[in-house]
Amino acid sequence: MSISAFLPLCVLILSPASPNQEAETIPAVGPTGPMRQVATDFLFTEGPASDRDGNLYFTDVRGNTIYRVDAEGNTSPFLENSEGCNGLMVARDGRLIACQGGGKRIIAIDPDSKEIDVIADGFEGQPFDRPNDLVLDRRGGIYFTDPGVGVVYYIDTERSVHRILTDLPRPNGILLSPDGRTLYVLPSGTPDVLSYVLASPGKPGEAVVLCQLEQAPDTDPRGGDGLTVDDRGVLFLTQPSLGAIQVVAPNGNTLGFIKVPENPSNCAFGGPDSKTLYITARTSVYAVPMEAKGFILANADAPE
């Protein structure tokens, strides 16, 4: 079903949807079955990312390790002593691109040899603060957030680093629309979800508030963490303070919530049909079957 076909349903489900209620199926989105715990006993999970072979990678930031869950569901360490790797994404060439927070750099990891290639480690002679999350475009450019200094950077295909957004309230999660024309930033310092139309790679226009994150009653306004997108452009925004994923249509309408047993930090689609939503949440990783099909860059067509 196309996104235009189910957008009118937002009016019907917005009023009963609440982050304090049990999760219900969101029309044309899901879930289509119960959520299960994939792995647990970690310190702080983050950065889920899928490859074209059905493997899921995620980080235990405080445990200083990247893990891999294979297509059969077996979890094993992929890279130990990761120097605080956080956000991950699998490039179209199969390499794992990572925000190495402790190392203050963006790296690429060969999935077979584990060899590390440093893509960038600073801007204009100064080191990055602590890179947090990233997204790749189809040409291989990399957008990433550096929350401590309120900056979003873009690394072009020649590995030149550009500071493209500044003075943001702790930019955290970052994402592109499936067509690559819109950049989304999910700050942790404000409930505003920001969107930017791209004039060209690394060239964002003016900020537009796409929507606001729902807030728990009687609490100070809080932002979100990581996010992902399905192949129709529907956004899945993690809200640690609510213990939920807020599902938002491309026009900013909230479609509903997916409750999570632990406070979520990030999410990504994966599985053999790209219809499993994986959620990193504190000590665990969870998976829930969806009707929506995720957009996974590793499976995307080459740019024209």
RAMO-V651912 format. One record per residue. N is the residue number from 1. RES is the residue in one small letter. PHI is phi in radians with two decimals (* if undefined). D_CENTER is the distance of its C-alpha to the mean C-alpha in Angstrom with 2 decimals. Layout:
n=N res=RES phi=PHI d_center=D_CENTER
n=N res=RES phi=PHI d_center=D_CENTER
This chain:
n=1 res=m phi=* d_center=23.39
n=2 res=s phi=-1.35 d_center=22.24
n=3 res=i phi=-1.12 d_center=20.18
n=4 res=s phi=-1.13 d_center=23.44
n=5 res=a phi=-1.28 d_center=25.20
n=6 res=f phi=-1.90 d_center=23.33
n=7 res=l phi=-1.01 d_center=22.55
n=8 res=p phi=-1.06 d_center=26.05
n=9 res=l phi=-1.20 d_center=25.25
n=10 res=c phi=-0.97 d_center=23.14
n=11 res=v phi=-1.08 d_center=26.50
n=12 res=l phi=-1.35 d_center=27.57
n=13 res=i phi=-1.88 d_center=24.71
n=14 res=l phi=-1.13 d_center=23.67
n=15 res=s phi=-1.16 d_center=26.72
n=16 res=p phi=-1.40 d_center=26.65
n=17 res=a phi=-1.21 d_center=22.90
n=18 res=s phi=-2.61 d_center=22.38
n=19 res=p phi=-1.19 d_center=19.89
n=20 res=n phi=-1.66 d_center=23.09
n=21 res=q phi=-1.74 d_center=24.16
n=22 res=e phi=-1.12 d_center=23.48
n=23 res=a phi=-1.09 d_center=20.74
n=24 res=e phi=-2.08 d_center=22.37
n=25 res=t phi=-1.20 d_center=21.60
n=26 res=i phi=-1.61 d_center=20.15
n=27 res=p phi=-0.93 d_center=22.24
n=28 res=a phi=1.16 d_center=20.81
n=29 res=v phi=-2.15 d_center=17.45
n=30 res=g phi=2.13 d_center=18.42
n=31 res=p phi=-1.22 d_center=18.41
n=32 res=t phi=-1.88 d_center=21.38
n=33 res=g phi=-2.93 d_center=22.15
n=34 res=p phi=-1.24 d_center=21.76
n=35 res=m phi=-1.43 d_center=18.84
n=36 res=r phi=-2.19 d_center=19.72
n=37 res=q phi=-1.53 d_center=19.08
n=38 res=v phi=-1.43 d_center=18.23
n=39 res=a phi=-2.76 d_center=18.96
n=40 res=t phi=-2.62 d_center=19.89
n=41 res=d phi=1.26 d_center=21.85
n=42 res=f phi=-1.80 d_center=19.24
n=43 res=l phi=-1.57 d_center=19.15
n=44 res=f phi=-2.81 d_center=15.52
n=45 res=t phi=-1.49 d_center=12.73
n=46 res=e phi=-2.76 d_center=9.24
n=47 res=g phi=1.03 d_center=7.02
n=48 res=p phi=-1.12 d_center=7.48
n=49 res=a phi=-2.69 d_center=8.28
n=50 res=s phi=-1.88 d_center=11.21
n=51 res=d phi=-1.86 d_center=14.28
n=52 res=r phi=-1.31 d_center=16.99
n=53 res=d phi=-1.68 d_center=19.24
n=54 res=g phi=1.61 d_center=17.34
n=55 res=n phi=-1.44 d_center=16.39
n=56 res=l phi=-1.99 d_center=13.27
n=57 res=y phi=-1.85 d_center=12.53
n=58 res=f phi=-2.67 d_center=11.31
n=59 res=t phi=-1.93 d_center=12.68
n=60 res=d phi=-1.86 d_center=15.25
n=61 res=v phi=-1.03 d_center=15.11
n=62 res=r phi=-1.33 d_center=18.50
n=63 res=g phi=-1.46 d_center=19.91
n=64 res=n phi=1.08 d_center=19.32
n=65 res=t phi=-2.51 d_center=18.44
n=66 res=i phi=-1.73 d_center=15.97
n=67 res=y phi=-1.97 d_center=16.67
n=68 res=r phi=-2.26 d_center=16.82
n=69 res=v phi=-1.87 d_center=17.42
n=70 res=d phi=-1.40 d_center=19.71
n=71 res=a phi=-1.10 d_center=20.50
n=72 res=e phi=-1.56 d_center=23.18
n=73 res=g phi=1.61 d_center=20.99
n=74 res=n phi=-1.50 d_center=22.38
n=75 res=t phi=-1.81 d_center=20.40
n=76 res=s phi=-2.61 d_center=21.65
n=77 res=p phi=-1.10 d_center=20.96
n=78 res=f phi=-1.78 d_center=19.76
n=79 res=l phi=-2.53 d_center=20.19
n=80 res=e phi=-1.58 d_center=22.05
n=81 res=n phi=0.91 d_center=22.66
n=82 res=s phi=-1.38 d_center=19.26
n=83 res=e phi=1.01 d_center=20.00
n=84 res=g phi=1.24 d_center=17.10
n=85 res=c phi=-1.02 d_center=14.25
n=86 res=n phi=-2.17 d_center=10.86
n=87 res=g phi=-1.13 d_center=7.70
n=88 res=l phi=-2.29 d_center=8.50
n=89 res=m phi=-2.78 d_center=8.76
n=90 res=v phi=-1.57 d_center=12.00
n=91 res=a phi=-1.34 d_center=14.19
n=92 res=r phi=-1.13 d_center=16.71
n=93 res=d phi=-1.52 d_center=19.39
n=94 res=g phi=1.63 d_center=17.85
n=95 res=r phi=-1.29 d_center=17.25
n=96 res=l phi=-1.62 d_center=14.37
n=97 res=i phi=-1.65 d_center=13.11
n=98 res=a phi=-2.39 d_center=12.35
n=99 res=c phi=-1.47 d_center=12.39
n=100 res=q phi=-1.65 d_center=15.65
n=101 res=g phi=-1.04 d_center=16.04
n=102 res=g phi=-1.14 d_center=19.54
n=103 res=g phi=-1.49 d_center=20.70
n=104 res=k phi=1.01 d_center=19.46
n=105 res=r phi=-2.70 d_center=18.42
n=106 res=i phi=-1.88 d_center=16.12
n=107 res=i phi=-2.23 d_center=17.31
n=108 res=a phi=-2.06 d_center=17.47
n=109 res=i phi=-2.07 d_center=18.60
n=110 res=d phi=-1.22 d_center=20.93
n=111 res=p phi=-1.19 d_center=20.14
n=112 res=d phi=-1.69 d_center=23.91
n=113 res=s phi=-1.49 d_center=25.60
n=114 res=k phi=1.16 d_center=22.81
n=115 res=e phi=-1.13 d_center=24.17
n=116 res=i phi=-1.83 d_center=22.12
n=117 res=d phi=-2.00 d_center=22.23
n=118 res=v phi=-1.40 d_center=21.59
n=119 res=i phi=-1.46 d_center=20.11
n=120 res=a phi=-2.78 d_center=20.51
n=121 res=d phi=-2.35 d_center=21.60
n=122 res=g phi=3.07 d_center=22.65
n=123 res=f phi=-2.32 d_center=23.63
n=124 res=e phi=0.88 d_center=27.32
n=125 res=g phi=1.45 d_center=28.56
n=126 res=q phi=-1.94 d_center=26.52
n=127 res=p phi=-1.19 d_center=23.86
n=128 res=f phi=-1.12 d_center=20.32
n=129 res=d phi=-1.40 d_center=19.93
n=130 res=r phi=-2.76 d_center=16.89
n=131 res=p phi=-0.92 d_center=13.88
n=132 res=n phi=-2.02 d_center=10.72
n=133 res=d phi=-2.46 d_center=7.45
n=134 res=l phi=-2.59 d_center=7.81
n=135 res=v phi=-2.58 d_center=7.86
n=136 res=l phi=-1.82 d_center=11.16
n=137 res=d phi=-1.64 d_center=13.63
n=138 res=r phi=-1.18 d_center=16.20
n=139 res=r phi=-1.48 d_center=18.78
n=140 res=g phi=1.81 d_center=17.00
n=141 res=g phi=-1.21 d_center=16.32
n=142 res=i phi=-2.20 d_center=13.52
n=143 res=y phi=-1.72 d_center=12.04
n=144 res=f phi=-2.59 d_center=11.10
n=145 res=t phi=-1.74 d_center=11.59
n=146 res=d phi=-2.30 d_center=14.61
n=147 res=p phi=-1.03 d_center=14.81
n=148 res=g phi=-1.07 d_center=18.35
n=149 res=v phi=-1.98 d_center=19.86
n=150 res=g phi=1.16 d_center=17.91
n=151 res=v phi=-2.18 d_center=17.13
n=152 res=v phi=-2.01 d_center=14.78
n=153 res=y phi=-1.94 d_center=16.18
n=154 res=y phi=-2.26 d_center=16.47
n=155 res=i phi=-1.85 d_center=17.98
n=156 res=d phi=-1.43 d_center=20.04
n=157 res=t phi=-1.22 d_center=21.38
n=158 res=e phi=-1.63 d_center=24.38
n=159 res=r phi=1.22 d_center=22.27
n=160 res=s phi=-1.41 d_center=23.44
n=161 res=v phi=-1.75 d_center=21.26
n=162 res=h phi=-2.17 d_center=21.17
n=163 res=r phi=-1.57 d_center=20.38
n=164 res=i phi=-1.80 d_center=19.28
n=165 res=l phi=-2.40 d_center=18.41
n=166 res=t phi=-2.35 d_center=20.25
n=167 res=d phi=1.02 d_center=21.25
n=168 res=l phi=-1.55 d_center=18.03
n=169 res=p phi=-1.40 d_center=17.83
n=170 res=r phi=0.94 d_center=15.50
n=171 res=p phi=-1.07 d_center=12.51
n=172 res=n phi=-2.06 d_center=9.47
n=173 res=g phi=-1.27 d_center=5.94
n=174 res=i phi=-2.53 d_center=6.46
n=175 res=l phi=-2.78 d_center=6.41
n=176 res=l phi=-1.93 d_center=9.65
n=177 res=s phi=-1.16 d_center=11.64
n=178 res=p phi=-0.96 d_center=13.00
n=179 res=d phi=-1.46 d_center=16.17
n=180 res=g phi=1.32 d_center=14.73
n=181 res=r phi=-1.70 d_center=16.82
n=182 res=t phi=-2.24 d_center=14.62
n=183 res=l phi=-1.81 d_center=12.20
n=184 res=y phi=-1.94 d_center=10.20
n=185 res=v phi=-2.21 d_center=10.02
n=186 res=l phi=-1.92 d_center=9.39
n=187 res=p phi=-1.33 d_center=12.17
n=188 res=s phi=-1.68 d_center=13.29
n=189 res=g phi=-1.77 d_center=16.86
n=190 res=t phi=-2.76 d_center=17.30
n=191 res=p phi=-1.37 d_center=16.49
n=192 res=d phi=-1.31 d_center=16.35
n=193 res=v phi=-1.64 d_center=13.31
n=194 res=l phi=-1.74 d_center=14.26
n=195 res=s phi=-2.27 d_center=14.52
n=196 res=y phi=-2.40 d_center=16.50
n=197 res=v phi=-1.32 d_center=18.44
n=198 res=l phi=-1.62 d_center=18.74
n=199 res=a phi=-1.24 d_center=22.39
n=200 res=s phi=-2.91 d_center=21.58
n=201 res=p phi=-0.95 d_center=19.03
n=202 res=g phi=1.36 d_center=18.40
n=203 res=k phi=-2.18 d_center=20.55
n=204 res=p phi=-1.37 d_center=18.90
n=205 res=g phi=-1.46 d_center=21.31
n=206 res=e phi=-1.22 d_center=21.87
n=207 res=a phi=-1.23 d_center=19.27
n=208 res=v phi=-2.20 d_center=19.30
n=209 res=v phi=-1.39 d_center=18.21
n=210 res=l phi=-1.19 d_center=16.55
n=211 res=c phi=-2.90 d_center=16.93
n=212 res=q phi=-2.05 d_center=17.19
n=213 res=l phi=-1.22 d_center=15.56
n=214 res=e phi=-1.11 d_center=18.26
n=215 res=q phi=-2.07 d_center=20.09
n=216 res=a phi=-1.19 d_center=22.11
n=217 res=p phi=-1.04 d_center=25.84
n=218 res=d phi=1.03 d_center=27.71
n=219 res=t phi=-2.24 d_center=24.86
n=220 res=d phi=-1.20 d_center=23.97
n=221 res=p phi=-1.01 d_center=21.12
n=222 res=r phi=-2.30 d_center=17.74
n=223 res=g phi=-1.65 d_center=14.30
n=224 res=g phi=-2.03 d_center=10.86
n=225 res=d phi=-2.32 d_center=8.11
n=226 res=g phi=-1.57 d_center=4.31
n=227 res=l phi=-2.74 d_center=3.57
n=228 res=t phi=-2.49 d_center=4.43
n=229 res=v phi=-2.53 d_center=8.04
n=230 res=d phi=-1.64 d_center=11.35
n=231 res=d phi=-1.32 d_center=14.11
n=232 res=r phi=-1.78 d_center=15.85
n=233 res=g phi=1.66 d_center=13.26
n=234 res=v phi=-1.23 d_center=12.72
n=235 res=l phi=-1.71 d_center=9.64
n=236 res=f phi=-2.14 d_center=8.40
n=237 res=l phi=-1.87 d_center=8.08
n=238 res=t phi=-1.40 d_center=8.56
n=239 res=q phi=-2.21 d_center=12.01
n=240 res=p phi=-0.99 d_center=13.51
n=241 res=s phi=-1.21 d_center=16.89
n=242 res=l phi=-1.76 d_center=17.25
n=243 res=g phi=1.08 d_center=16.07
n=244 res=a phi=-2.67 d_center=14.34
n=245 res=i phi=-1.81 d_center=11.60
n=246 res=q phi=-1.61 d_center=12.87
n=247 res=v phi=-1.74 d_center=13.05
n=248 res=v phi=-2.27 d_center=13.95
n=249 res=a phi=-1.24 d_center=15.86
n=250 res=p phi=-1.03 d_center=15.69
n=251 res=n phi=-1.51 d_center=18.78
n=252 res=g phi=1.70 d_center=17.32
n=253 res=n phi=-1.24 d_center=19.13
n=254 res=t phi=-1.37 d_center=17.71
n=255 res=l phi=-1.63 d_center=18.36
n=256 res=g phi=2.77 d_center=18.14
n=257 res=f phi=-2.33 d_center=16.47
n=258 res=i phi=-2.05 d_center=15.57
n=259 res=k phi=-1.29 d_center=17.07
n=260 res=v phi=-2.23 d_center=15.94
n=261 res=p phi=-1.08 d_center=18.74
n=262 res=e phi=-2.15 d_center=17.09
n=263 res=n phi=-1.14 d_center=14.97
n=264 res=p phi=-1.33 d_center=11.28
n=265 res=s phi=-1.98 d_center=8.94
n=266 res=n phi=-2.88 d_center=5.60
n=267 res=c phi=-2.73 d_center=5.63
n=268 res=a phi=-2.81 d_center=6.18
n=269 res=f phi=-1.45 d_center=9.55
n=270 res=g phi=-2.95 d_center=12.43
n=271 res=g phi=1.54 d_center=16.14
n=272 res=p phi=-1.09 d_center=19.17
n=273 res=d phi=-1.97 d_center=18.69
n=274 res=s phi=1.05 d_center=14.87
n=275 res=k phi=-2.03 d_center=15.60
n=276 res=t phi=-1.90 d_center=14.37
n=277 res=l phi=-1.65 d_center=11.34
n=278 res=y phi=-1.65 d_center=10.56
n=279 res=i phi=-2.26 d_center=9.79
n=280 res=t phi=-1.53 d_center=10.23
n=281 res=a phi=-2.60 d_center=12.81
n=282 res=r phi=0.97 d_center=15.18
n=283 res=t phi=-1.57 d_center=17.73
n=284 res=s phi=-2.44 d_center=16.40
n=285 res=v phi=-2.14 d_center=14.11
n=286 res=y phi=-2.06 d_center=14.73
n=287 res=a phi=-2.38 d_center=14.85
n=288 res=v phi=-2.44 d_center=16.01
n=289 res=p phi=-1.27 d_center=17.58
n=290 res=m phi=-2.22 d_center=16.76
n=291 res=e phi=-1.36 d_center=18.86
n=292 res=a phi=-1.14 d_center=15.99
n=293 res=k phi=-1.89 d_center=15.12
n=294 res=g phi=-1.28 d_center=11.65
n=295 res=f phi=-1.58 d_center=11.34
n=296 res=i phi=-2.12 d_center=11.12
n=297 res=l phi=-1.02 d_center=12.15
n=298 res=a phi=-1.05 d_center=14.48
n=299 res=n phi=-1.73 d_center=16.43
n=300 res=a phi=-1.37 d_center=16.65
n=301 res=d phi=-1.20 d_center=20.04
n=302 res=a phi=-1.19 d_center=21.14
n=303 res=p phi=-1.17 d_center=21.44
n=304 res=e phi=-1.32 d_center=24.84
